[in-house]
Amino acid sequence: MCGIIGYIGKRPLLPVLLEGLRRLEYRGYDSAGVVYFKNEGIEIVKIKGRVYDLEERLYQIDHTGIKAPGLGHTRWATHGEPSDLNAHPHFDCKRQLALVHNGIIENYYELKEKLLKKGHNFVSATDTEVIVHLIEDYLNEGLSLFQSFLKAINELRGAFAIALISSYEPEKIYAARFHSPLVLGLSEGENFLASDVPAFLTFTKKAIFLEDKEVAILTGDEIEIYDFDGRKKDLKIIEIQWDSSQAEKGGYPHFMLKEILEQPQAIQNTLLGRLDLDNKIIDFSREGLNKEFLRDVNKFYLVACGTSYHACLVGKYLIERNAGIPVEVDLASEFRYRDPLIDKNTIFIGISQSGETADTLASVRLARQKGARILSICNVLGSSITRESDKVIYTQAGPEISVASTKAFTTQVLVLLMLSLYLKKIFKKEDISEEVLENLIALPNQLNQFIEEAYPKIKEISEKWYHVKDTLYLGRNILFPIALEGALKLKEIAYIHAEGYAAGEMKHGPIALIEETVPTVVLAARETGVIYEKTLSNAEEIKARRGPIIGFFTEGSSEMIKLSDDFVEVPYTSYEFLPIFYVIPLQLLAYEIAVLRGCDVDKPRNLAKSVTVE
């Protein structure tokens, strides 16, 4: 979850590093630092706190003689508390090497014990500092810097993206990756490295995504790639298709609001190239989802973490309903530590916005070991999970900067909806209904109109209820995962205790929490038939106990209007589209309440965007 930026070239160094760090703030962090050459030596400036705290400290120093190459880092603590000393970058004993690192070194303790016995002096409590001392140790044996770097990284166990500068070779940056993202940016007379593309997108759109067990050596004029054994490899340069303006707020007060309101466009992008109107089919031919890949499939596994896990729950309803194939859903953190019943006739679907989620990536690898076919649904081109999958469906949502996921979720749900319809055609030989097809075509415009109409009402509701301490969210069937997601959003950005439940479970415990100060958000869609009637009964039980109700229900539902203290009416739609229409107002509700409570909406406390450690 840490952020890394590196630069080598002729530009003024510190503005490039600080710009990169600011663009990586979405990843979540507790400290920041930079390292640079000044005159003939290497200097480090680092601080517990935000990038602007680092910037303030840098303003106080003399910038004369500062030059590239240099590295910047934002740290999210895993080993050692947040502090100036534990912040990156880290020196070796002689202060000739400086290194930044994203990930976790699992064998750091035994390496540290070995190095301490050799007389190395450690100043931090981090696992990262072990790496730079290990490289130094091999240099002390007479090896070259390249040889020392290779030997050191081959001793590490865990996950790492590493960048190193050295006074021994001051015209180079060394980098390596294993199970943690690292991307290189190429430009004329200058080169960049970062943990994510937005860090350098202002300067170049040409990128190389390092693979696992690859080393990069950057100079101002070229980049060389090697494997961990030192064998040179070809460069695989791609052109980034989105620009830096997409990664900025665009005039909105927060990235989260921008991304909520971008969802109609994100959904339009997800549909592009996949909706064949002439033949009235979903087309996943570009992704290679052919009959051969699906041959003899008897079960799907949907596995993810957090918000993406809720998308998996929606996917179970859709795939089982449309394709008639059994679906199991699991949390990646649970899946990877048990012995799931998977074989060659199982398709494992891993879902991750970033494509770097550690537990999901580990689950992908476990499923592969057991012989499953791997399909991933992801938003980030070239990410780790996509490279380890047989097939990939990109959501094409564009960059999502706010830590709390919004448009990534709705596009994941849309991909699962389209996948279920595609599977329906293959397994059941049934076409998409005219109603569903028409709703697919109209979806972006309908959402735009709905958001415009509903948002003022949601603001009113937020002003009335933002002071509460506890909230319940209830839904049934395909709206049950949306109740979970709505509660999660309120928890993670507004810091209000919120619980999502299947409405039918009310009588099995949660009803004891009902009182006048605990509002219940009830999701009720007439499109679900008898399920709507059952949800009404649950709402009646809440009112009988004087519990306030905030209703989200199909427009014109007179019964729910009578039961609700406050409500938002949702346009009538097909069953398959209910999750998308109901989750967006819940996202806006959480956002508005968080703003009213003065919370840091885009960077909620203790959270990070890309969870690359367990």
C-alpha positions as CSV (number, residue, x, y, z in Angstrom):
1,M,0.0,0.0,0.0
2,C,3.0,2.3,0.2
3,G,3.7,4.7,-2.7
4,I,7.0,4.8,-4.6
5,I,8.2,7.5,-7.1
6,G,11.6,7.6,-8.7
7,Y,13.1,10.0,-11.2
8,I,16.3,10.2,-13.2
9,G,16.7,13.0,-15.7
10,K,17.5,16.7,-16.0
11,R,14.3,18.2,-14.5
12,P,14.5,19.8,-11.0
13,L,14.1,16.8,-8.8
14,L,12.1,17.7,-5.8
15,P,9.0,19.0,-7.7
16,V,8.9,15.7,-9.7
17,L,9.1,13.6,-6.5
18,L,6.5,15.7,-4.6
19,E,4.1,15.7,-7.5
20,G,4.4,11.9,-7.7
21,L,3.9,11.5,-4.0
22,R,0.8,13.7,-4.0
23,R,-0.7,11.6,-6.8
24,L,-0.1,8.4,-4.8
25,E,-1.7,9.7,-1.6
26,Y,-4.8,7.6,-2.4
27,R,-2.9,4.5,-1.5
28,G,-3.0,5.4,2.2
29,Y,0.1,6.2,4.3
30,D,1.3,7.5,7.7
31,S,4.7,9.0,6.7
32,A,6.7,10.3,3.7
33,G,10.2,10.8,2.6
34,V,12.6,11.6,-0.2
35,V,16.2,10.8,-1.0
36,Y,18.4,12.8,-3.5
37,F,22.0,13.6,-4.4
38,K,23.4,16.8,-3.1
39,N,26.8,17.8,-4.3
40,E,28.7,14.5,-3.8
41,G,26.6,12.9,-1.2
42,I,23.2,11.4,-0.6
43,E,20.7,13.0,1.7
44,I,17.4,11.8,3.1
45,V,14.5,13.9,4.4
46,K,11.6,12.1,5.9
47,I,8.8,12.7,8.4
48,K,5.8,11.1,10.1
49,G,2.7,12.7,8.6
50,R,1.4,13.8,5.2
51,V,3.1,14.8,2.0
52,Y,2.5,18.5,2.8
53,D,4.4,18.0,6.1
54,L,7.3,16.7,4.1
55,E,7.0,19.6,1.6
56,E,7.1,22.0,4.5
57,R,10.3,20.4,5.8
58,L,11.9,20.5,2.4
59,Y,11.2,24.2,2.1
60,Q,13.5,24.8,5.1
61,I,16.6,23.3,3.5
62,D,19.1,24.7,1.0
63,H,18.3,23.3,-2.5
64,T,21.6,24.2,-3.9
65,G,23.3,21.2,-5.5
66,I,20.3,18.9,-5.3
67,K,20.0,16.7,-8.4
68,A,18.6,13.4,-9.7
69,P,18.4,10.5,-9.4
70,G,16.1,10.6,-6.5
71,L,13.3,8.6,-4.8
72,G,10.2,9.4,-2.9
73,H,8.1,7.2,-0.7
74,T,4.9,7.2,1.3
75,R,4.7,4.5,4.0
76,W,1.8,2.5,5.5
77,A,3.2,0.9,8.6
78,T,3.6,-2.9,8.8
79,H,6.8,-3.2,10.9
80,G,7.5,-0.5,13.4
81,E,5.2,2.3,14.5
82,P,4.7,5.4,12.3
83,S,7.7,7.7,13.1
84,D,10.4,9.7,11.4
85,L,13.0,7.0,12.0
86,N,10.8,4.2,10.5
87,A,9.8,6.3,7.5
88,H,11.5,5.5,4.2
89,P,14.0,5.9,2.6
90,H,16.6,3.9,4.6
91,F,20.5,4.1,4.5
92,D,23.1,1.4,4.8
93,C,25.8,1.8,7.5
94,K,28.1,3.9,5.3
95,R,25.2,6.1,3.9
96,Q,26.2,5.2,0.4
97,L,23.0,3.3,-0.4
98,A,19.4,4.5,0.0
99,L,16.4,2.3,-0.5
100,V,12.6,2.4,-0.5
101,H,10.3,-0.6,-0.3
102,N,6.7,-1.5,-0.6
103,G,5.6,-4.9,0.8
104,I,6.6,-7.2,3.6
105,I,9.9,-9.2,4.1
106,E,8.8,-12.3,5.9
107,N,12.3,-13.5,6.8
108,Y,13.6,-10.1,7.9
109,Y,14.2,-11.2,11.4
110,E,16.6,-14.0,10.6
111,L,18.4,-11.8,8.0
112,K,18.7,-9.0,10.6
113,E,20.1,-11.3,13.2
114,K,22.8,-12.5,10.7
115,L,23.6,-8.9,9.8
116,L,23.8,-7.7,13.4
117,K,26.4,-10.4,14.1
118,K,28.4,-9.0,11.2
119,G,28.4,-5.5,12.8
120,H,25.7,-3.8,10.8
121,N,24.0,-0.9,12.7
122,F,20.2,-0.7,12.4
123,V,18.4,2.6,13.3
124,S,14.7,1.6,12.5
125,A,12.3,-1.1,13.5
126,T,11.3,-1.8,9.9
127,D,11.8,-4.9,7.8
128,T,12.9,-2.7,4.9
129,E,16.2,-1.6,6.5
130,V,17.3,-5.2,6.3
131,I,17.4,-5.1,2.5
132,V,19.7,-2.1,2.2
133,H,22.1,-3.6,4.7
134,L,22.0,-7.0,2.9
135,I,23.1,-5.3,-0.3
136,E,25.8,-3.5,1.6
137,D,27.0,-6.8,3.0
138,Y,27.6,-8.3,-0.4
139,L,29.3,-5.1,-1.5
140,N,31.7,-5.6,1.4
141,E,32.5,-9.0,0.0
142,G,33.8,-7.4,-3.2
143,L,30.8,-7.9,-5.5
144,S,29.6,-5.3,-7.9
145,L,26.5,-3.3,-7.1
146,F,24.5,-5.3,-9.7
147,Q,25.7,-8.6,-8.3
148,S,25.0,-7.5,-4.7
149,F,21.5,-6.3,-5.6
150,L,20.7,-9.7,-7.3
151,K,22.1,-11.8,-4.4
152,A,20.2,-9.7,-1.9
153,I,16.8,-9.9,-3.5
154,N,17.1,-13.6,-4.1
155,E,17.4,-14.0,-0.3
156,L,14.2,-12.2,0.5
157,R,11.0,-14.0,1.2
158,G,7.7,-12.1,1.1
159,A,6.5,-9.3,-1.2
160,F,8.5,-6.4,-2.4
161,A,8.8,-3.5,-4.8
162,I,12.3,-2.0,-4.2
163,A,14.1,1.1,-5.6
164,L,17.7,1.9,-4.8
165,I,20.1,4.7,-5.5
166,S,23.8,4.6,-4.7
167,S,26.9,6.9,-4.6
168,Y,28.8,4.0,-6.2
169,E,26.8,4.3,-9.4
170,P,25.2,7.8,-9.1
171,E,23.8,7.8,-12.6
172,K,21.5,4.8,-12.1
173,I,18.4,3.7,-10.2
174,Y,18.1,0.0,-9.4
175,A,14.6,-1.5,-9.0
176,A,13.0,-4.9,-8.5
177,R,9.6,-6.4,-7.9
178,F,8.1,-9.6,-6.5
179,H,4.4,-9.8,-5.6
180,S,4.2,-6.0,-5.3
181,P,3.5,-3.6,-8.1
182,L,6.1,-1.5,-9.8
183,V,5.8,0.4,-13.1
184,L,8.3,2.3,-15.2
185,G,7.7,5.5,-17.2
186,L,9.8,6.3,-20.3
187,S,10.5,9.6,-21.9
188,E,13.1,11.3,-23.9
189,G,16.2,11.9,-21.8
190,E,14.5,10.9,-18.5
191,N,12.8,7.9,-16.9
192,F,10.5,7.3,-14.0
193,L,9.5,4.5,-11.7
194,A,6.4,4.3,-9.4
195,S,4.1,1.9,-7.6
196,D,1.3,3.2,-9.8
197,V,0.9,5.0,-13.1
198,P,-0.7,8.3,-11.8
199,A,2.6,9.2,-10.2
200,F,4.3,10.0,-13.5
201,L,1.4,10.4,-15.9
202,T,1.8,14.1,-16.1
203,F,5.2,13.5,-17.8
204,T,4.8,10.4,-19.9
205,K,2.2,7.9,-21.1
206,K,4.8,5.2,-22.1
207,A,5.1,2.6,-19.4
208,I,6.6,-0.8,-18.7
209,F,4.9,-2.9,-16.0
210,L,7.6,-5.0,-14.3
211,E,6.7,-8.7,-13.9
212,D,7.4,-10.7,-10.8
213,K,11.1,-11.5,-10.4
214,E,12.3,-8.7,-12.7
215,V,15.0,-6.1,-12.1
216,A,15.2,-2.8,-13.8
217,I,18.2,-0.5,-14.2
218,L,17.3,3.1,-15.1
219,T,19.5,5.8,-16.4
220,G,18.4,9.1,-18.0
221,D,18.8,7.6,-21.5
222,E,17.7,4.0,-21.2
223,I,16.1,1.2,-19.2
224,E,17.3,-2.3,-19.0
225,I,15.3,-5.3,-17.6
226,Y,16.8,-8.5,-16.2
227,D,15.4,-11.5,-14.4
228,F,16.5,-12.4,-10.9
229,D,19.3,-14.5,-12.3
230,G,20.7,-11.5,-14.2
231,R,19.6,-12.5,-17.7
232,K,18.6,-9.6,-19.9
233,K,15.0,-9.4,-21.1
234,D,13.2,-7.5,-23.8
235,L,11.3,-4.3,-23.0
236,K,7.5,-4.5,-23.2
237,I,6.3,-0.9,-23.6
238,I,2.6,0.0,-23.6
239,E,0.8,3.3,-24.1
240,I,-1.4,4.4,-21.2
241,Q,-4.9,5.3,-22.6
242,W,-6.1,7.7,-19.9
243,D,-4.6,11.1,-19.1
244,S,-3.6,12.8,-15.8
245,S,-6.8,15.0,-15.8
246,Q,-8.8,11.8,-15.1
247,A,-6.8,11.3,-11.9
248,E,-7.6,14.7,-10.6
249,K,-10.7,16.0,-8.8
250,G,-12.0,18.0,-11.8
251,G,-13.5,20.7,-9.6
252,Y,-15.3,18.4,-7.1
253,P,-14.5,18.8,-3.4
254,H,-13.5,15.1,-3.1
255,F,-12.4,12.3,-5.5
256,M,-15.1,10.1,-4.0
257,L,-17.9,12.4,-5.1
258,K,-16.3,12.8,-8.5
259,E,-16.1,9.0,-8.9
260,I,-19.7,8.5,-7.7
261,L,-20.9,10.9,-10.3
262,E,-18.7,9.4,-13.0
263,Q,-20.5,6.0,-12.7
264,P,-22.8,6.5,-15.7
265,Q,-19.8,7.2,-17.9
266,A,-17.8,4.3,-16.3
267,I,-20.7,2.0,-17.0
268,Q,-20.8,3.3,-20.6
269,N,-17.1,2.5,-20.9
270,T,-17.6,-1.0,-19.5
271,L,-20.3,-1.7,-22.1
272,L,-18.1,-0.5,-25.0
273,G,-17.2,-3.3,-27.4
274,R,-19.1,-5.9,-25.5
275,L,-22.7,-5.2,-26.4
276,D,-23.5,-6.4,-29.9
277,L,-26.8,-4.7,-30.8
278,D,-27.1,-6.2,-34.2
279,N,-27.0,-9.8,-32.9
280,K,-28.5,-8.9,-29.5
281,I,-25.7,-10.7,-27.7
282,I,-23.0,-10.0,-25.1
283,D,-19.6,-10.4,-26.9
284,F,-16.6,-11.4,-24.8
285,S,-14.6,-12.7,-27.8
286,R,-11.8,-10.1,-27.2
287,E,-11.3,-11.6,-23.7
288,G,-11.1,-15.1,-25.1
289,L,-14.1,-16.4,-23.2
290,N,-14.9,-19.1,-25.8
291,K,-16.7,-22.4,-25.6
292,E,-13.4,-24.2,-25.2
293,F,-12.5,-22.2,-22.0
294,L,-16.0,-23.0,-20.7
295,R,-16.1,-26.7,-21.7
296,D,-17.2,-29.1,-19.0
297,V,-17.5,-26.4,-16.3
298,N,-19.6,-27.5,-13.4
299,K,-18.9,-24.8,-10.8
300,F,-17.8,-21.2,-10.4
301,Y,-15.9,-19.8,-7.5
302,L,-16.1,-16.0,-6.9
303,V,-13.5,-14.8,-4.5
304,A,-12.5,-11.3,-3.4
305,C,-12.1,-8.9,-0.5
306,G,-14.1,-6.0,0.9
307,T,-16.3,-4.2,-1.6
308,S,-15.3,-6.6,-4.4
309,Y,-16.6,-9.5,-2.2
310,H,-20.0,-7.8,-2.2
311,A,-19.8,-7.7,-6.0
312,C,-19.1,-11.5,-5.8
313,L,-22.3,-12.0,-3.8
314,V,-24.3,-10.2,-6.4
315,G,-22.6,-12.3,-9.1
316,K,-23.8,-15.5,-7.4
317,Y,-27.4,-14.4,-7.7
318,L,-26.9,-13.4,-11.4
319,I,-24.9,-16.4,-12.6
320,E,-27.1,-19.0,-10.9
321,R,-30.2,-17.3,-12.1
322,N,-29.2,-16.8,-15.7
323,A,-26.7,-19.6,-16.4
324,G,-28.0,-22.3,-14.0
325,I,-24.4,-23.1,-12.8
326,P,-23.6,-23.5,-9.1
327,V,-21.6,-20.6,-7.7
328,E,-19.6,-20.5,-4.4
329,V,-18.5,-17.2,-3.0
330,D,-15.7,-16.8,-0.5
331,L,-13.6,-14.1,1.1
332,A,-10.1,-14.4,-0.2
333,S,-8.6,-14.2,3.3
334,E,-10.6,-17.3,4.2
335,F,-10.3,-19.1,0.9
336,R,-6.5,-19.1,0.9
337,Y,-6.3,-20.8,4.3
338,R,-8.5,-23.8,3.8
339,D,-8.7,-26.7,1.3
340,P,-11.4,-25.7,-1.2
341,L,-13.0,-28.4,-3.4
342,I,-11.7,-27.2,-6.8
343,D,-10.7,-29.2,-9.8
344,K,-10.1,-28.7,-13.6
345,N,-13.9,-28.2,-14.2
346,T,-14.0,-25.2,-11.9
347,I,-13.7,-21.7,-13.1
348,F,-12.2,-19.4,-10.4
349,I,-13.1,-15.7,-10.7
350,G,-10.9,-13.4,-8.8
351,I,-12.2,-9.8,-8.5
352,S,-10.0,-6.8,-7.5
353,Q,-10.1,-3.2,-8.4
354,S,-6.3,-2.8,-8.2
355,G,-5.3,-6.3,-9.2
356,E,-2.8,-6.2,-6.4
357,T,-4.9,-7.3,-3.4
358,A,-2.6,-9.7,-1.6
359,D,-5.2,-12.2,-0.3
360,T,-7.0,-12.4,-3.7
361,L,-3.7,-12.9,-5.5
362,A,-2.8,-15.7,-3.1
363,S,-6.2,-17.3,-3.8
364,V,-5.7,-17.1,-7.5
365,R,-2.4,-19.0,-7.1
366,L,-4.0,-21.6,-4.8
367,A,-6.9,-22.2,-7.3
368,R,-4.3,-22.6,-10.1
369,Q,-2.4,-25.2,-8.1
370,K,-5.6,-27.1,-7.7
371,G,-6.2,-27.1,-11.5
372,A,-8.9,-24.5,-11.8
373,R,-9.2,-22.2,-14.8
374,I,-8.6,-18.6,-13.8
375,L,-10.6,-15.6,-14.9
376,S,-10.0,-12.2,-13.3
377,I,-12.2,-9.1,-13.2
378,C,-10.0,-6.1,-12.7
379,N,-9.7,-2.4,-13.4
380,V,-5.9,-2.0,-13.7
381,L,-4.1,-3.0,-16.8
382,G,-1.0,-5.1,-16.3
383,S,-1.6,-5.7,-12.6
384,S,-0.4,-8.8,-10.8
385,I,-3.7,-10.7,-10.7
386,T,-4.3,-10.1,-14.4
387,R,-0.9,-11.5,-15.3
388,E,-1.6,-14.7,-13.4
389,S,-5.0,-15.3,-15.0
390,D,-5.9,-17.3,-18.0
391,K,-8.5,-14.8,-19.1
392,V,-9.2,-11.2,-17.9
393,I,-12.2,-8.9,-18.2
394,Y,-11.2,-5.3,-17.5
395,T,-13.9,-3.2,-16.0
396,Q,-12.6,-0.1,-17.9
397,A,-13.8,2.2,-15.0
398,G,-10.8,4.5,-15.3
399,P,-8.6,5.4,-12.3
400,E,-10.3,5.3,-8.9
401,I,-8.4,7.5,-6.5
402,S,-10.7,7.6,-3.4
403,V,-9.9,4.8,-1.0
404,A,-13.6,3.9,-0.7
405,S,-14.6,2.1,-3.9
406,T,-17.6,3.3,-5.8
407,K,-17.4,3.1,-9.6
408,A,-15.1,0.0,-9.4
409,F,-18.0,-1.8,-7.6
410,T,-20.7,-0.8,-10.1
411,T,-18.6,-1.8,-13.0
412,Q,-17.6,-5.1,-11.4
413,V,-21.4,-5.8,-10.9
414,L,-22.0,-4.8,-14.5
415,V,-19.3,-7.2,-15.8
416,L,-20.8,-10.0,-13.7
417,L,-24.3,-9.2,-15.1
418,M,-23.0,-9.3,-18.7
419,L,-21.0,-12.5,-17.9
420,S,-24.2,-14.1,-16.6
421,L,-26.0,-13.2,-19.8
422,Y,-23.1,-14.5,-21.9
423,L,-23.1,-17.8,-19.9
424,K,-26.9,-18.0,-20.3
425,K,-26.5,-18.1,-24.1
426,I,-23.8,-20.7,-23.9
427,F,-25.3,-23.1,-21.3
428,K,-29.0,-22.6,-21.7
429,K,-29.0,-21.5,-25.4
430,E,-31.3,-18.6,-24.4
431,D,-31.0,-15.0,-25.8
432,I,-31.1,-11.8,-23.8
433,S,-34.6,-10.7,-23.2
434,E,-35.7,-7.5,-25.0
435,E,-36.3,-5.8,-21.6
436,V,-32.8,-6.5,-20.4
437,L,-31.3,-5.5,-23.7
438,E,-33.2,-2.2,-23.7
439,N,-32.1,-1.5,-20.1
440,L,-28.5,-2.2,-20.9
441,I,-28.6,0.3,-23.7
442,A,-30.4,2.9,-21.6
443,L,-28.5,2.3,-18.4
444,P,-26.0,5.2,-18.5
445,N,-28.6,7.8,-19.3
446,Q,-31.1,6.4,-16.8
447,L,-28.5,6.5,-14.0
448,N,-27.6,10.1,-14.9
449,Q,-31.2,11.2,-14.6
450,F,-31.7,9.2,-11.4
451,I,-28.7,10.7,-9.7
452,E,-29.7,14.2,-10.6
453,E,-33.2,13.7,-9.2
454,A,-32.2,11.7,-6.1
455,Y,-29.2,13.7,-4.9
456,P,-31.0,16.7,-3.3
457,K,-33.2,14.3,-1.4
458,I,-30.2,12.4,-0.2
459,K,-28.6,15.6,1.1
460,E,-31.8,16.3,3.1
461,I,-31.7,12.9,4.7
462,S,-28.0,13.2,5.5
463,E,-28.6,16.5,7.3
464,K,-31.2,14.8,9.5
465,W,-29.3,11.6,10.4
466,Y,-25.6,12.4,10.3
467,H,-25.4,12.5,14.1
468,V,-26.5,8.9,14.7
469,K,-24.1,6.4,16.2
470,D,-25.6,3.1,15.0
471,T,-27.5,2.1,11.8
472,L,-28.9,-1.1,10.3
473,Y,-29.2,-1.9,6.6
474,L,-31.7,-4.5,5.5
475,G,-32.1,-6.1,2.1
476,R,-33.3,-9.4,0.7
477,N,-32.1,-11.6,-2.2
478,I,-30.0,-9.6,-4.7
479,L,-30.3,-6.5,-2.5
480,F,-28.8,-8.2,0.5
481,P,-25.2,-7.7,-0.8
482,I,-26.2,-4.0,-1.4
483,A,-27.2,-3.7,2.3
484,L,-23.8,-5.0,3.2
485,E,-22.1,-2.6,0.8
486,G,-24.2,0.4,2.0
487,A,-23.2,-0.4,5.6
488,L,-19.6,-0.8,4.7
489,K,-19.5,2.6,3.0
490,L,-21.0,4.3,6.1
491,K,-18.5,2.6,8.4
492,E,-15.4,3.2,6.4
493,I,-15.8,6.9,5.5
494,A,-18.2,8.3,8.2
495,Y,-17.0,6.1,11.1
496,I,-20.6,5.2,12.1
497,H,-21.2,1.7,13.3
498,A,-23.4,0.1,10.6
499,E,-24.5,-3.4,10.1
500,G,-25.9,-5.0,7.0
501,Y,-28.3,-7.9,7.3
502,A,-30.5,-10.2,5.2
503,A,-33.9,-8.8,6.2
504,G,-35.3,-12.2,7.0
505,E,-32.6,-12.5,9.7
506,M,-34.1,-9.6,11.7
507,K,-36.0,-11.8,14.1
508,H,-32.9,-13.9,14.8
509,G,-31.1,-11.2,16.8
510,P,-30.7,-7.8,15.2
511,I,-34.3,-6.8,16.1
512,A,-33.1,-6.4,19.7
513,L,-31.2,-3.3,18.5
514,I,-34.2,-1.5,17.2
515,E,-35.0,1.7,19.1
516,E,-35.9,5.4,18.3
517,T,-32.2,6.5,18.0
518,V,-31.2,3.7,15.6
519,P,-32.4,4.2,12.0
520,T,-32.8,1.3,9.7
521,V,-32.1,1.6,6.0
522,V,-34.6,-0.7,4.2
523,L,-34.1,-1.7,0.6
524,A,-37.3,-2.9,-1.1
525,A,-37.8,-3.5,-4.8
526,R,-41.2,-4.4,-6.2
527,E,-39.3,-6.1,-9.1
528,T,-38.4,-8.9,-6.7
529,G,-42.1,-10.0,-6.4
530,V,-42.9,-11.9,-3.2
531,I,-39.5,-10.9,-1.8
532,Y,-40.8,-7.3,-1.7
533,E,-43.8,-8.4,0.3
534,K,-41.6,-10.1,2.8
535,T,-39.4,-7.0,3.1
536,L,-42.5,-5.0,3.9
537,S,-43.3,-7.3,6.8
538,N,-39.8,-6.7,8.2
539,A,-40.4,-2.9,7.9
540,E,-43.6,-3.3,9.8
541,E,-41.8,-5.1,12.6
542,I,-39.3,-2.2,12.8
543,K,-42.1,0.4,13.0
544,A,-44.0,-1.6,15.6
545,R,-40.9,-1.1,17.8
546,R,-40.7,2.7,17.0
547,G,-37.6,2.3,14.9
548,P,-37.2,5.0,12.3
549,I,-36.9,3.8,8.7
550,I,-35.0,5.3,5.8
551,G,-36.5,3.7,2.7
552,F,-35.0,3.1,-0.7
553,F,-37.7,1.5,-2.8
554,T,-39.3,1.3,-6.2
555,E,-41.1,4.5,-7.2
556,G,-44.7,4.6,-6.4
557,S,-44.5,2.0,-3.6
558,S,-47.3,3.4,-1.4
559,E,-46.8,0.9,1.4
560,M,-43.2,1.8,1.9
561,I,-43.9,5.5,1.6
562,K,-46.3,5.2,4.6
563,L,-43.7,3.2,6.6
564,S,-40.7,5.4,6.0
565,D,-39.6,8.4,8.0
566,D,-37.5,9.5,5.0
567,F,-37.2,7.8,1.6
568,V,-35.7,7.9,-1.9
569,E,-37.7,6.4,-4.8
570,V,-35.8,4.3,-7.3
571,P,-36.8,4.0,-10.9
572,Y,-38.4,0.7,-12.0
573,T,-35.9,-1.6,-13.7
574,S,-35.2,-5.2,-14.5
575,Y,-34.2,-7.5,-11.6
576,E,-30.6,-7.7,-12.9
577,F,-30.0,-4.0,-12.6
578,L,-31.3,-3.5,-9.0
579,P,-27.9,-3.6,-7.4
580,I,-26.5,-0.8,-9.5
581,F,-29.6,1.5,-9.0
582,Y,-29.7,0.8,-5.3
583,V,-26.0,1.1,-4.4
584,I,-25.5,4.6,-5.9
585,P,-27.8,6.4,-3.5
586,L,-26.3,4.5,-0.6
587,Q,-22.8,5.7,-1.7
588,L,-24.1,9.3,-1.8
589,L,-25.7,8.9,1.6
590,A,-22.4,7.7,3.1
591,Y,-20.5,10.5,1.4
592,E,-22.8,13.3,2.5
593,I,-22.9,12.1,6.1
594,A,-19.1,11.8,6.2
595,V,-18.7,15.3,4.9
596,L,-21.2,16.6,7.5
597,R,-19.2,14.8,10.2
598,G,-15.9,16.4,9.0
599,C,-14.3,13.1,8.0
600,D,-11.4,12.8,5.6
601,V,-13.6,11.3,2.8
602,D,-10.9,10.3,0.3
603,K,-8.4,9.0,2.9
604,P,-10.4,7.4,5.7
605,R,-8.3,6.6,8.8
606,N,-6.5,3.3,9.0
607,L,-7.5,2.3,5.4
608,A,-5.6,2.1,2.1
609,K,-6.6,1.7,-1.5
610,S,-4.6,-1.2,-2.6
611,V,-4.2,-3.8,0.1
612,T,-0.9,-5.5,-0.9
613,V,-0.2,-7.1,2.5
614,E,-2.3,-9.5,4.6
